[in-house]
Amino acid sequence: MKKIILLLALITSLLNAESTIYFGTGYAYNSELITYGENEWTVDNNAAQIKVGYGDRKAYAVELSLDYVDNSSRIFDSNDGKKYGFNVELLKAWDIGIFANPYLKVGFGGGYLDTPADLHNGSLTYGSFNLGAGFFIPLGKHWDLEVAYEYKNTSYQKLDLNSSDSPSSHLNIGYVGINFRF
């Protein structure tokens, strides 16, 4: 019963809010702590993100985003290539009367990494659980600046089908971007 009431409240607030479609793009700095078996190492990379969402910067939103990571660091092999991801997230923002609207978001994602470390496919797929917090800083009715921190708990597919271990990582992301709402 509680779930139904919460779902109805969410739907009602989405319908009564001044919801808009928005597009955004931005720069992200990724720091990934990778664990594989007994080994751990950290990889830092630059990334770009493109997103589309539906919602209100003072209430709720649903956001879809594409990640492109310029993988200049070795993750699993010295010839690792680019990393691409897709995310779906639910966002809750608040208008607390200051110059910015803070928000929290939660979601999941998936993607792949071009790498010769996987001898069978030439790439590794992964899935992630995403958490984030940040601020929308309105620059006008249709523009806002976004500053955020995101955390992703990522699980990669197995590198070796005969092994019981699969790589996992904790990804910390700093993000700065701009959104256009209409």
Secondary structure, DSSP 4 states (H G I P E B T S, - for coil): -HHHHHHHHHHHHHHHS--EEEEEEEEEEEEEEEEETTEEEEEEEEEEEEEEEEE-TTSEEEEEEEEEEE--S-SSSTT---EEEEEEEEEEE---SSSSEEEEEEEEEEEEEE-TTSTTTSEEEEEEEEEEEEEEEESSSSEEEEEEEEEEEEEEPPSSTT-S---EEEEEEEEEEEEEE-
